Amino acid sequence: MNPSVSGMMGDMCGRYVVATPYRQMELDFQAVAGDEFAAGYAASYNVAPTDPVPVVWQRREDEGERLLGAARWGLIPYWAKDPGIGVRAFNARIESAAEKPMFRDSFAKRRCVLPADGYYEWKKEAGRKQPLFIHAENGRQLALAGLYERWIDPEGRPLFSVSVLTGPALGRFTEIHDRMPLTIARDTIDAWLDRDVRDADQVRSLLDLATVPAWAARPVGPEVGNVRNNGPELIRELTDPGTLF
């Protein structure tokens, strides 16, 4: 069951949007969609942990080709006995991912990119929480830095799962939350997906942890707080939210 928004307020990021057609994602990320993914893909304006999400990774049998597939949001390490461990592992902190048993193997050799049209965050203000939709100013999809794992269930069936890497918030975004999701520059994706790049410092060097991203934030309605709500109206800007970012 998806966690409620109240259970995710201390985390970052806990809700996002993937509404771009998968054919456009193929073009944007120079990836090939798997047949199963193509048949089952549907836009979601309220992605929550445990949901299936689009993932760009390297095809094992052809290191030169990127594959667009799907995985469960909430990383389940290969050694876990219970997949429920992944419910809270939808984020991984860049400061500790290389050392934490939950994430260190993935950080070293199983990195991925999670396409996102934007994400939601709740800004605390005057005793209330105003939801905001944060997206690229140029309208392009964000390339969220992710980690993935392959877990095998007792019947021998594989389950792929992912986590979004986060870092300290920068610039004006510190007014919203103290953390933010990390993104990968398009020209750095190949190196990020390269499983031969395993040194932790080298991996971290692929992420820009100092530049304030060119993102915009707009206030949206409280309906996004309920995971049952899912439609384009969730990202519609409020005309009179009371306070603006």
MARVO-966403 format. One record per atom (N, C-alpha, C, O): x, y, z. Coordinates in steps of 0.001 Angstrom, whole numbers, padded with zeros to 6 digits, always signed. Each point is the difference from the previous one (the first is absolute). Layout:
BEGIN
XYZ;...
This chain:
BEGIN
+000847-001181+000000;-000847+001181+000000;+000886+001236+000000;+000999+000050+000717;-001359+000945-001516;+000781+001212-000059;-000099+000780+001305;-001078+000094+000587;+002203+000468-000126;-000046+000771+001222;-000754+001294-000194;-000078+000521-001113;-000478+000000+002192;-000703+001273-000078;+000995+001134-000107;+001176-000155+000330;-001654+001295-000792;+000891+001137-000126;+000551+000430+001345;+001130+000481+000071;-001893-000641+000991;+000478+000409+001318;+001195-000826+000439;+000827+000466+000785;-000731-001691-001287;+001117-000847+000379;+001257+000301-000770;+001049-000577+000286;-001125+001483-001276;+001160+000264-000827;+000523+001416+000138;+000949+000375-000688;-001546+000417+001560;+000370+001398+000064;+001468+000232+000317;+000576+000989-000453;+000041-001878+001221;+001395+000205+000335;+000933-000472-001091;+001206+000230+000094;-001708-000873-001116;+000825-000567-001053;-000047+000869-001246;-000788+000940-000106;+001657-001289-000829;+000169+000794-001198;+000532-000920-001055;+001053-000556+000313;-001529+000279-001455;-001298+000470-000417;-000986-001163+000107;+000369-001149-000243;-001620+001439+000605;-000953-001053+000278;-001163-000093-000953;-000804-000927+000102;+000689+001860-001027;-001036-000052-001043;+000553+000647-001261;+000686+001019+000078;-000975-001600-001235;+000387+000686-001229;-000942-000333-001142;-000950-000767+000155;+001236+001364-001313;-000880-000082-001162;+000762-000588-001181;+001118+000423-000296;-001717-001391-000372;+000526-000512-001266;-001173-000048-000975;-000793-000941+000021;+000686+001952-000868;-001129+000086-000918;+000429+000051-001465;-000848-000082-000889;+002135+000214+000625;+000511+000044-001370;-000217-001350-000686;+000280-001034+000606;-000768+001009-001846;-000158-001277-000719;+001329-000749-000069;+001066+000605-000112;-001152-001922+000182;+001248-000760+000067;+000820+000132-001269;+001226-000099+000044;-001890+000322-001186;+000745+000199-001254;+000881+001240+000097;+001120+000011-000510;-001620+001022+001158;+000794+001209+000193;+001135-000259+000983;+001096+000534-000166;-001349-001350+001186;+001073-000360+000927;+001106-000764-000715;+001181+000190+000290;-001565-001054-001224;+001004-000720-000787;+000923+000981-000719;+001219-000173-000013;-001817+001205-000584;+000783+001000-000729;+000852+000831+000954;+001187+000218-000245;-001795+000240+001326;+000697+000882+000940;+001193-000675+000660;+001030+000630+000240;-001181-001933+000053;+001049-000699+000733;+000756-001005-000868;+000784-000799+000511;-001020+000840-001824;+000692-000893-000932;-000060-001441+000487;+001010-000701+000074;-002226+000285+000255;-000224-001331+000560;-001045-000743-000821;-000777+000603-000740;+000776-001919+000885;-000965-000856-000690;-000929-000605+001039;+000457-000640+000948;-001757+000839-001120;-000976-000535+000951;-000164-001504-000195;-000119-000484-001126;+000115-000245+002238;-000287-001423-000065;-001463-000218-000343;-000832+000869+000263;+000503-002016-000847;-001375-000275-000428;-000984+000035+001163;-001098+000543-000123;+001496-001124+001250;-000894-000036+001155;-000255+001409+000535;-001121+000340+000379;+002175+000467-000356;-000167+001373+000468;-000910+000782-000941;-000906+000702+000449;+001146-000821-001749;-000788+000740-000991;-001483-000351+000090;-000863+000864-000158;+000578-002136+000413;-001395-000441+000066;-000695+000476+001270;-001212+000212+000006;+001980-000045+001069;-000630+000314+001281;+000151+001434+000471;-000553+000371+001035;+001298+000448-001784;+000264+001361+000473;-001269+000849+000001;-000794-000044-000940;+000619+000814+002005;-001095+000962+000105;+000505+001213+000749;+000753-000130+000965;-001162+001308-001404;+000410+001228+000679;-000501-000006+001435;-001079-000518+000287;+001869+001099+000616;-000414+000131+001391;+000376+001389+000509;+001152+000423-000101;-002138+000273+000645;+000225+001329+000561;+000162-000042+001517;+000043+001038+000660;+000044-002244-000122;+000137-000132+001453;+000730-001296+000328;-000530-000874+000685;+001753+000769-001186;+000811-001183+000260;+000378-000030+001472;+000462+001000+000549;-000656-002142+000084;+000308-000161+001424;+000835-001252+000203;-000017-000894-000846;+000748+000812+001953;+000790-001204+000281;-000833-001274-000094;-001162-000044+000401;+001793-000975-000940;-000519-001332-000355;-000652-000028-001369;-000323-001081-000494;+000113+002243-000144;-000520+000018-001363;+001079-000442-000983;+001186+000157+000287;-001573-000712-001453;+000982-000245-001058;+000350+001319-000682;-000882+000821-000251;+002158-000615-000048;+000456+001248-000607;+000915-000291-001189;+000670-001033-000023;-000636+001936-000969;+000921-000167-001122;+001451+000146+000462;+000318+000833+000849;+000553-001663-001429;+001418-000009+000360;+000833-000129-001271;-000316-000798-000883;+001372+001584+000801;+000973-000132-001086;+001249-000646+000584;+000586+000500+000960;-000188-001633-001561;+001212-000682+000446;+000688-000626-001199;-000522+000050-001114;+001701-000646+001335;+000734-000631-001088;-000452-001444-000162;-000114-000742+000976;-000138+000356-002207;-000350-001395-000289;+001224-000877+000245;+001085+000289-000505;-001257-001354+001273;+001141-000839+000380;+000695-000635-001201;+001228-000056-000056;-002012-000418-000893;+000621-000733-001100;+000549+000910-001084;+000634-000466-000946;-000879+001777+001081;+000515+000938-000994;+000334+001289+000746;-000870+000842+000221;+002126-000699+000160;+000398+001124+000846;-000215+001349-000681;-000024+001030+000673;-000133-001020-001986;-000155+001267-000696;-001428+000486-000110;-000231+001092-000520;-000730-001855+000988;-001400+000368-000175;-000674+000271+001332;+000137-000772+000948;-000869+001884-000887;-000783+000310+001188;-001390-000601-000133;-000623+000054-001061;+000160-000620+002144;-001326-000608+000016;-000936+000842+000862;+000377+000447+001083;-001593-000236-001568;-001042+000671+000775;-000942-001083+000513;-000715-000636-000774;+000725+000440+002074;-000823-001040+000597;-000759+000530+001198;-000203+001207+000135;-000217-002113+000733;-000760+000399+001185;+000548-000728+001218;+000521-001110-000101;-000649+001755+001252;+000413-000594+001267;-000869+000568+001111;-000627+001048-000156;+000600-001748+001268;-000776+000470+001143;+000779+001075+000747;+001196-000147+000251;-001885+001227+000101;+000668+001080+000720;+000074-000350+001492;-001018-000106+000683;+002234-000068-000211;+000267-000437+001376;+000966-001166-000066;-000417-001138-000212;+001698+001403+000389;+001037-000994-000289;-000001-001167+000986;-000047+000181+001217;+000101-001380-001788;+000073-001242+000769;+001373-000617-000261;+000230-000506-001098;+000685+000528+002060;+001319-000583-000244;-000093-001495-000295;-000911-000678+000475;+001848+000176-001252;-000055-001402-000433;+000008-000968+001164;-000490-001123-000118;+001054+001558+001262;+000128-000902+001149;-001217+000031+000923;-000038-000736+000986;-000944+001564-001283;-001159+000135+000896;-000833-001278+000019;-000186-000645-001032;-000308+000290+002203;-000903-001142+000127;-001450+000410-000236;-000819-000811-000433;+000509+002072+000719;-001364+000508-000131;+000002+001228-000905;+000694+000969+000309;-001444-000968-001420;-000016+001156-000901;-000574+001254+000653;+000156+001104-000521;-000818-001276+001660;-000558+001158+000688;+001049+000989+000463;-000326+001135+000347;+001588-001553-000337;+001072+000886+000408;+000121+001206-000935;+000520+001047+000384;-001012-001212-001622;+000137+001062-000989;-001006+001124+000134;+000162+001038-000642;-001198-001204+001454;-001053+001005+000102;+000560+001357+000407;-000441+001032-000504;+001419-001030+001421;+000574+001258+000451;+001288+000371-000725;+000570+001057+000272;-000101-001894-001182;+001287+000245-000669;-000204+000615-001375;+000666-000384-000961;-001593+001346+000864;-000228+000624-001298;+000965+001149-000268;+000089+000488-001127;+000638-000052+002162;+001061+000997-000141;+001298-000554+000554;-000005-000808+000928;+001127+001250-001509;+001329-000342+000505;+000800+001296+000082;+000057+000756-000970;+000555-000496+002112;+000769+001232+000185;+001380-000126-000636;+000709-000983+000211;-000338+002005-001001;+001293-000030-000671;+001144-000047+001013;+001061-000552-000293;-001267+001127+001483;+001053+000023+001002;+000337-001383+000541;+001120-000214+000465;-002045-000720-000513;+000228-001294+000649;-000267-001217-000889;+000219-001132+000430;-000687+001348-001659;-000392-001132-000849;+001150-000955-000285;-000218-001204-000138;+001438+001722+000049;+001145-000853-000326;+000393-000918+001146;+000704-000988-000210;-001158+001307+001436;+000379-000797+001165;-001131-000835+000571;+000247-001060+000574;-001474+001513-000719;-001127-000716+000615;-000222-001354-000668;-000053-000076-001227;-000079-001000+002015;-000225-001324-000592;-001199-000039-000949;+000009-000737-000985;-001032+001525+001282;-001198+000012-000837;+000297+000445-001433;-000631-000477-000944;+001601+001402+000781;+000199+000636-001300;+001395-000163-000608;+000179+000275-001186;+000806-000713+001959;+001376+000120-000466;+000293-000807-001264;+000736+000477-000864;-001290-001686+000730;+000253-000776-001219;-000622+000671-001213;+000608+000048-001069;-001804+000463+001232;-000664+000690-001103;+000743+001269-000370;+000153+000310-001181;+000311+000427+002182;+000739+001236-000267;+001254-000293-000820;+000383+000789-000864;+000250-001924+001140;+001239-000347-000687;-000223-000502-001424;+000803+000282-000890;-001899-001030+000666;-000094-000664-001306;-001402-000167-000565;-000169-000629-001045;-000837+001178+001710;-001350-000122-000549;-000717+001351+000097;-000922+000185+000794;+001378+000745-001627;-000596+001334-000031;-000933+000125-001191;+000163-000691-001006;-001136+001574+001126;-000988+000169-001058;-000467+001454-000033;+000419+000821+000816;-001287-000524-001767;-000604+001323-000124;-001513-000171+000036;-000543-000883-000663;-000135+001724+001434;-001451-000052+000096;-000580+001251-000656;+000114+001088+000564;-000730-001212-001735;-000607+001158-000647;-001171+000528+000833;-000798-000781+000517;+000697+002096-000389;-001091+000603+000776;-000345+001356-000592;+000890+000782-000335;-002175-000505+000205;-000430+001311-000478;+000122+001060+001093;-000036+001198-000282;+000178-001635+001501;+000147+000891+001138;-000337-000761+001260;-000375-001171-000059;+000505+001824+001194;-000318-000662+001265;-000752+000967+000908;-000021+001209-000229;-000584-001765+001248;-000757+000798+000967;+000784+000150+001290;+000729-000899+000418;-000897+002056+000199;+000500+000193+001352;-000974+000894+000754;-000717+000809-000589;+000710-000975+001893;-000918+000764+000848;+000787+001034+000794;+000858-000348+000811;-001158+001626-001054;+000686+001087+000686;-000776+000380+001256;-001176+000357-000059;+001860-000442+001192;-000643+000368+001263;-000035+001515+000127;+001027+000669-000114;-002209-000142+000347;-000143+001443+000091;-001243+000364+000796;-001096-000480-000289;+001274+001335+001299;-001117+000512+000800;-000887-001133+000533;-001227+000096-000025;+001861-001158+000503;-000753-001079+000607;-000689-000933-000959;-000806-000832+000417;+001104+000951-001701;-000611-000908-000975;+001058-000458-000991;+001114+000524-000016;-001464-001496-000804;+000923-000539-000995;-000573+000223-001391;-001034-000566-000355;+001703+001381-000413;-000437+000309-001358;+000721-000914-000988;+001223+000072-000117;-001967-000943-000606;+000675-000836-001001;+000462+000826-001191;-000701+000897-000467;+001890-001218-000010;+000589+000662-001159;+000371-001052-001038;+000410-001109+000346;-000554+001462-001610;+000488-000851-001084;+001268+000646-000529;-000015+001145-000451;+001123-001893+000510;+001315+000517-000381;+000431-000686-001289;-000018-001227-000099;+000402+002027-000878;+000294-000542-001334;+001069+000843-000674;+000309+001100+000459;+000255-001609-001542;+001024+000735-000736;-000622+001227-000661;-001096-000074-000554;+001797+001192+000616;-000503+001232-000615;-000184-000151-001502;-000894+000616-000581;+001740-001438-000059;-000094-000172-001453;-001009-001067-000416;-000167-000258-001192;-000507-000364+002158;-001033-000981-000317;+000504-001401-000279;-000805-000909-000204;+002102+000711+000190;+000539-001344-000266;-000195-000900+001214;-000139+000465+001131;+000132-001759-001399;-000057-000936+001119;+001276+000077+000825;+001088+000226-000529;-001241-000417+001834;+001147-000118+000874;+000579-001404-000134;-000735-000975-000153;+002057+000886+000213;+000674-001303+000008;+000442-000263+001428;+001131+000314+000371;-002017-000889+000433;+000310-000239+001407;+001072-001083+000138;-000067-001042-000653;+001044+001300+001502;+001052-000981+000254;-000562-001109+000874;-000517+000258+001087;+000619-001490-001564;-000581-001112+000734;+000953-001166+000186;+001037-000095-000655;-001416-000789+001568;+000690-001261+000232;-001022-001111-000187;-001185+000188+000275;+001647-001362-000750;-000958-001100-000149;+000562-001298+000561;+001208-000155+000182;-002115-000763+000084;+000352-001325+000501;-000865-001057-000665;-001087+000286-000501;+001588-001502+000506;-000736-001160-000508;-000139-000990+001151;+000979-000598+000449;-002215+000439+000019;-000300-000901+001110;-000720-001222-000551;-000818+000123-000912;+001110-001292+001450;-000614-001241-000465;-000954-000516+001069;+000399-000188+001149;-001655-000043-001518;-000973-000477+000983;+000168-001514+000211;+000753-000638-000735;-001435+000061+001718;+000175-001433+000312;-000299-000928-001174;+000480-001133-000036;-001283+001617-000933;-000307-000823-001173;+000993+000203-001133;-000159-000561-001084;+001191+001371+001344;+001025+000221-001014;-000304+001102-000990;+000682+000118-001018;-001696+000697+001293;-000371+001083-000918;+000722+001286+000398;+000041+000348+001180;+000532+000363-002163;+000723+001238+000319;-000950+001181+000188;-001033+000100-000662;+001405+000781+001570;-000728+001248+000206;+001019+001128+000017;+000888+000041+000851;-001031+000873-001804;+000897+001152-000064;-000602+001152+000795;-001203+000250-000062;+002051+000446+000806;-000461+001114+000821;+001032+001121-000048;+001164-000230-000328;-001598+001444+000658;+000865+001166-000146;-000142+000956+001179;-000957-000063+000772;+001941+000948-000662;-000014+001071+000991;+000522+001268-000669;+000857-000066-000881;-001373+001216+001299;+000443+001304-000513;+001065+000560+000930;-000194+000068+001213;+001326+000333-001794;+001046+000628+000798;-000373+001439+000318;-000516+000717-000858;+000775-000297+002077;-000282+001373+000413;+001249+000634+000595;+000910-000684+000466;-000896+002015-000495;+001095+000760+000586;-000537+001223+000708;-001207+000242-000041;+002060+000543+000692;-000445+001216+000670;-000619+000971-000997;+000499+000154-001115;-001576+000495+001512;-000640+000993-000863;+000941+001172-000227;+000854+000303+000834;-001025+000352-001979;+000858+001119-000381;-000827+001247-000267;-001157-000081-000414;+001765+001229+000655;-000607+001266-000374;-001387+000201+000578;-000252-000303+001166;-000644+000818-001993;-001347+000314+000468;-000806-001232+000369;-001031+000111+000664;+001489-001289-001087;-000743-001219+000312;+000156-000411+001462;-000737-000858+000484;+001691+001464+000219;+000116-000261+001430;-001213+000557+000753;-000270-000412+001129;-000460+001345-001747;-001193+000556+000630;-001152-001010-000002;-000967+000149+000747;+001081-001166-001586;-001057-001011-000108;+000313-001206+000882;-000839-000457+000776;+002052-000041-000912;+000394-001217+000716;+001513+000008+000120;+000676+000690-000763;-000139-001441+001704;+001453-000012+000153;+000694-000979-000940;+001229-000067-000034;-002027-000705-000740;+000593-000935-000952;-000721+000097-001341;-001116+000510-000098;+001803-001022-000939;-000590-000007-001334;+000519-001210-000781;+001089-000498+000285;-001858+000026-001264;+000491-001118-000821;+001170+000450-000857;+000069+001159-000407;+000842-002066+000135;+001150+000296-000843;-000285-000432-001430;-000679-000999-000239;+001206+001765-000702;-000220-000304-001412;+001330-000196-000719;+001055+000425+000470;-001139-001080-001626;+001164-000281-000833;-000083+000841-001275;-001038+000030-000662;+002128+000648+000323;+000054+000722-001270;-000064-001008-001140;+000548-001097+000106;-001219+001466-001199;-000170-000941-001112;+001332-000533-000514;+000089-001172-000367;+000955+002014+000331;+001288-000459-000533;+000809-000809+001020;+001125-000410-000287;-001686+000183+001463;+000681-000790+001032;-000673-001346+000213;+000490-000825+000771;-001605+000599-001446;-000776-001224+000228;+000806-001257-000309;-000058-000971+000754;+000809+000977-001854;+000770-001199-000345;+000937-000403+001128;+000071-001173+000364;+000647+002144+000188;+000925-000302+001097;-000762-000445+001239;+000454-000889+000721;-001611+001500-000466;-000799-000358+001175;-000492-001451-000084;-000061-000697+001013;-000282+000255-002203;-000512-001359-000178;+001113-001045-000123;-000264-001199+000087;+001489+001642-000287;+001125-000904-000234;+000319-000803+001262;+000411+000572+001010;-000597-001876-001061;+000230-000839+001174;+001479-000187+000319;+000345-000523+001060;+000534+000950-001973;+001428-000077+000277;+000482+001191+000824;+001114-000017+000524;-001945+001045-000410;+000331+001150+000846;-000491-000324+001406;-001196+000077+000279;+002121-000440+000606;-000393-000509+001322;+000583+000789+001169;-000476-000124+001128;+001491+000926-001385;+000592+000773+001079;-000999+001040+000502;-000564+000755-000792;+000347-000717+002102;-001031+000866+000571;+000231+001470-000322;-000942+000718-000337;+002188-000266+000438;+000283+001412-000296;-000256+000307-001468;-000495+001076-000337;+000831-002013-000528;-000239+000207-001430;-001498+000051-000282;-000457+000814-000803;-000303-001681+001459;-001453+000001-000176;-000587+001331+000457;-000818+000600-000698;+001241-000144+001871;-000517+001274+000517;+000368+001165-000900;-000754+000969-000097;+001904-001050-000563;+000443+001090-000869;-000901+000174-001225;+000040+001036-000664;-000851-002052+000372;-000915+000080-001140;-001239+000836+000324;-000774+000346-000893;+000593-000026+002167;-001153+000777+000444;+000427+001428+000308;+001032+000223+000632;-001824+000735-001077;+000268+001406+000304;-000693+000337+001312;-001219+000167+000048;+002005-000070+001007;-000556+000218+001331;+000103+001462+000435;-000284+000322+001154;+000687+000565-002070;+000230+001392+000387;-000826+001015-000784;-000181+001125+000467;-000320-001487-001636;-000727+000947-000847;-001497-000051+000284;-000601-001075-000008;+000006+002227+000255;-001451+000055+000215;-000688-000376-001310;+000242+000653-001015;-001083-001672+001002;-000630-000425-001251;-000982+001033-000533;-000594+000765+000758;+000436-000758-002075;-000923+000927-000664;-001405-000586+000039;-000531-000448-001016;-000055+000459+002200;-001328-000547+000223;-000953+001110+000407;+000418+001033+000523;-001682-001253-000765;-001060+000899+000451;-000899-000759+000959;-000121-001223-000083;-000511+001954+000997;-000917-000614+000962;-001313+000756-000026;-000026+001226+000112;-001069-001967-000261;-001303+000661+000009;-000933-000683+000992;+000026-001222+000144;-000851+002013+000538;-000925-000574+000974;-001117-000767-000699;-000536+000435-001020;+000202-001581+001592;-001086-000824-000543;-000958-000352+001137;+000264+000297+001165;-001370-000929-001518;-001036-000295+000978;+000349-001134+000936;+000919-000773-000271;-001644+000665+001373;+000277-001021+001008;-000371-001413-000432;+000333-000961+000693;-001012+000819-001822;-000453-001322-000447;+001160-000971-000220;-000180-001214+000092;+001372+001749-000384;+001151-000879-000233;+000362-000782+001255;+000691-001015-000082;-001152+001476+001245;+000306-000696+001239;-000632-001366+000126;+000397-000787+000859;-001373+000488-001698;-000661-001311+000015;+000452-000779-001232;-000230+000433-001129;+000869-001576+001344;+000538-000768-001123;-001081-000513-000947;+000298-000403-001124;-001536+000418+001570;-001085-000458-000884;-000303+001015-001100;-000596-000345-001020;+001005+001584+001227;-000205+001034-001011;+001127-000060-001013;+001175-000033+000368;-001530+000018-001640;+001031-000124-001032;-000530+000546-001321;-000801-000650-000672;+001245+001829+000310;-000432+000607-001252;+000705+001316-000217;+000609+000525+000932;-000667+000032-002137;+000728+001233-000319;-000414+001199+000835;+000742+000977+000099;-001933-001047+000508;-000435+001124+000836;+000892+000165+001232;+000024+001071+000605;+000705-002117-000233;+000849+000083+001190;+001155+000980-000174;+000484+000558+000986;-000035-000339-002215;+001131+000909-000212;-000453+001382-000466;+000829+000842-000346;-002136-000609+000338;-000520+001304-000385;+000325+001023+001079;-000205-000259+001185;+000708+001409-001587;+000385+001023+000963;-001206+000623+000690;-001007+000313-000634;+001131-000142+001936;-001045+000686+000748;+000072+001487-000320;+001086+000578-000017;-002219+000039-000235;-000004+001426-000325;+000069+000866+001241;+000448+001144-000073;-000883-001668+001214;+000038+000761+001247;+000337-000924+001161;-000870-000302+000817;+002122-000155-000729;+000368-000933+001061;+000202+000639+001361;+000236-000699+000985;-000326+002008-000919;+000257+000668+001263;+001443+000466+000103;+000270+001168+000278;+000643-002085-000503;+001418+000364-000026;+000638-000652-001200;-000348-001126-000355;+001270+001811-000270;+000680-000517-001172;+001481-000184+000301;+000575+000718+000818;+000025-001678-001484;+001433-000218+000154;+000737+000978-000908;+001230+000000-000037;
